[in-house]
């Protein structure tokens, strides 16, 4: 059986390109906001069709490196975009949104601060190797000198939404997600995690498709920014 990332790459490569098509690979945390942006963009650009591929930013970057036919890449961290840039795959690049790292618990959860995680049995955290929210969580926990003490409790997930689902189903005691994910499930935001620097989302054109540049400009426009902010994202 193909792994999810390889299957997504195979499906992308199998898609025939048509004039007016834009293929966008975007971080999982952008799913609802980008689908709404896509509806708005298609409504004002007749004949244009947007195809989205959502997942962990690191996995999406690897798909692009391996040749996936992507026009626009929107990541949840600078590291994933830097990886694509080092391969010479990034054309126009800009920061377009911000977010906040939070810990969520089931509605009856009693965790209210980082130190309380010591009493948890299982903690959902994105795999730091490919999931930006996992890297952000690792940085925060290392700064608080809690990473090694909690590491045995971690349940690593493939993307931020899987961590959210684990908490919502009560399969873990707590999980690291973005503030924008909280309204999407029956969970309680326990607290915001202090970060040394703000979380910034970059977007870039990958192909020479002229529609890609237009879509990037729309995301940065007042209309695109208003949609992002309606889903809880901060200004870049």
C-alpha positions in Angstrom: 0.0 0.0 0.0 1.3 3.5 -0.9 2.0 5.8 2.0 -0.3 8.8 2.1 2.3 11.3 1.0 3.3 9.1 -2.0 -0.3 8.4 -2.9 -1.0 12.2 -2.9 2.0 12.7 -5.1 0.9 10.0 -7.5 -2.5 11.5 -7.8 -1.2 15.0 -8.4 1.1 13.8 -11.1 -1.8 11.9 -12.8 -4.0 15.0 -13.0 -4.1 16.5 -16.5 -3.4 20.3 -16.5 -5.9 22.5 -18.2 -5.8 26.2 -19.1 -7.0 28.1 -16.2 -6.2 25.4 -13.6 -4.3 26.3 -10.5 -3.0 23.6 -8.2 -2.4 24.8 -4.7 -0.6 22.7 -2.0 -1.4 24.2 1.4 -0.9 23.5 5.1 -3.7 21.5 6.7 -4.5 24.4 9.1 -5.5 26.4 6.0 -8.1 24.0 4.8 -11.3 25.9 5.5 -9.9 29.4 4.9 -8.3 28.4 1.5 -11.5 26.6 0.4 -13.4 29.8 1.0 -10.7 31.9 -0.7 -10.9 29.4 -3.6 -14.7 29.9 -4.0 -14.3 33.7 -3.9 -11.4 33.6 -6.4 -13.3 31.4 -8.9 -16.3 33.6 -8.5 -14.4 36.6 -9.7 -12.2 34.8 -12.2 -14.3 33.0 -14.8 -12.9 29.9 -16.3 -10.3 29.4 -13.5 -10.5 26.2 -11.4 -8.5 25.7 -8.2 -7.4 22.3 -7.1 -6.2 22.0 -3.5 -3.9 19.5 -1.8 -3.8 19.9 2.0 -1.4 18.3 4.3 1.7 18.7 6.6 3.9 21.5 5.1 7.0 19.3 5.3 5.3 16.5 3.4 4.0 18.9 0.8 7.4 20.4 0.3 8.8 16.9 -0.4 6.1 16.3 -3.0 7.1 19.5 -4.8 10.8 18.5 -4.7 9.9 15.1 -6.2 8.1 16.8 -9.1 4.5 17.2 -8.1 2.8 19.6 -10.6 2.1 22.4 -8.0 1.6 26.1 -9.0 1.3 27.6 -5.5 2.7 26.4 -2.1 1.4 27.8 1.2 3.2 26.6 4.3 2.7 26.9 8.0 6.4 27.6 8.6 9.4 29.3 7.0 11.5 26.1 7.3 9.3 24.2 4.8 9.3 27.0 2.4 13.1 27.4 2.8 13.5 23.8 1.9 11.7 24.4 -1.4 13.7 27.5 -2.0 17.0 25.7 -1.5 16.0 23.4 -4.4 15.4 26.4 -6.6 11.6 25.8 -6.7 10.3 29.1 -5.3 9.6 32.0 -7.5 7.6 34.9 -5.9 7.4 34.6 -2.1 5.6 36.5 0.7 4.3 36.1 4.2 0.5 36.2 4.2 -0.8 35.1 7.6 0.0 34.5 11.3 -1.2 32.1 13.9 -0.8 31.1 17.6 0.2 27.8 19.2 -2.2 26.6 21.8 -2.8 23.5 23.9 -6.3 22.0 23.7 -7.9 19.4 26.0 -11.2 17.5 26.1 -14.0 19.7 27.5 -13.5 18.2 31.0 -9.7 18.4 30.9 -7.9 19.9 33.9 -4.7 21.0 32.2 -4.2 24.8 32.3 -0.5 25.5 31.8 2.6 23.9 30.4 3.7 22.4 33.7 0.4 20.6 34.0 1.4 18.4 31.0 3.5 16.4 33.4 0.3 14.9 34.8 -0.9 13.8 31.3 -0.7 10.2 30.0 -0.8 10.9 26.3 -0.1 14.2 24.4 -0.8 14.6 20.7 2.0 16.5 18.9 2.7 16.8 15.2 5.8 14.9 14.0 8.5 17.6 14.2 10.3 16.1 11.2 7.5 17.2 8.8 4.7 19.0 10.7 5.3 22.7 11.6 3.1 22.7 14.7 5.2 19.9 16.0 8.4 21.9 15.5 6.8 24.9 17.2 5.8 22.8 20.1 9.2 21.3 20.4 10.8 24.7 20.4 8.5 25.9 23.2 8.9 22.8 25.3 12.7 22.9 24.9 12.7 26.6 26.0 10.6 25.6 29.1 13.0 22.6 29.7 10.1 20.2 29.4 10.8 18.4 26.2 12.8 15.4 27.5 10.5 15.0 30.5 7.4 14.7 28.3 8.8 13.0 25.3 7.7 9.5 26.3 4.1 10.8 26.5 4.0 12.1 22.9 1.7 10.6 20.3 3.1 11.9 17.0 0.6 12.9 14.3 0.9 13.3 10.5 -0.6 16.8 10.6 -2.2 19.3 13.0 -5.8 18.2 12.3 -5.0 14.6 13.4 -3.8 16.0 16.7 -7.0 17.9 17.0 -9.1 14.8 16.3 -7.2 12.8 18.9 -8.2 15.3 21.6 -11.8 15.6 20.4 -12.2 11.9 20.6 -10.6 11.7 24.1 -7.8 9.5 22.9 -5.2 11.8 24.4 -5.2 14.2 27.4 -3.9 17.2 25.5 -2.7 18.3 22.1 -0.7 21.0 20.4 -2.7 22.8 17.6 -3.2 26.3 16.2 -5.6 28.8 17.6 -7.5 28.7 14.3 -8.1 24.9 14.7 -9.9 25.2 18.1 -13.4 26.2 16.8 -13.4 23.1 14.5 -13.9 20.5 17.2 -15.4 19.9 20.6 -12.3 20.8 22.6 -11.3 23.4 25.2 -8.4 25.7 24.6 -6.4 25.3 27.8 -3.8 28.0 27.2 -1.7 29.7 24.6 1.9 28.5 24.4 4.5 31.3 24.7 6.7 31.5 21.6 10.1 33.2 21.2 8.9 34.6 17.8 5.5 34.8 16.1 4.2 32.0 13.8 4.4 33.3 10.2 2.9 31.6 7.1 4.7 32.0 3.8 3.2 31.5 0.3 5.0 31.2 -3.0 4.5 30.6 -6.7 6.2 27.4 -7.8 5.3 27.2 -11.5 5.4 29.8 -14.3 1.7 29.6 -14.6 0.5 33.3 -14.8 -2.6 32.3 -12.9 -0.4 31.3 -9.9 0.9 34.8 -9.5 -2.7 36.2 -9.7 -3.9 33.8 -7.0 -1.0 34.7 -4.7 -1.8 38.4 -5.2 -5.5 37.6 -4.3 -4.4 35.9 -1.1 -2.5 39.1 -0.2 -5.3 41.4 -1.3 -7.8 43.0 1.1 -10.4 40.5 0.0 -8.1 37.5 0.7 -6.9 38.9 3.9 -10.5 39.5 5.1 -11.3 35.8 4.5 -8.2 34.6 6.4 -9.0 36.9 9.3 -12.6 35.7 9.4 -11.1 32.2 10.1 -9.0 33.5 12.9 -5.7 34.1 11.2 -3.6 37.1 12.0 -2.2 39.7 9.6 1.2 38.7 8.3 
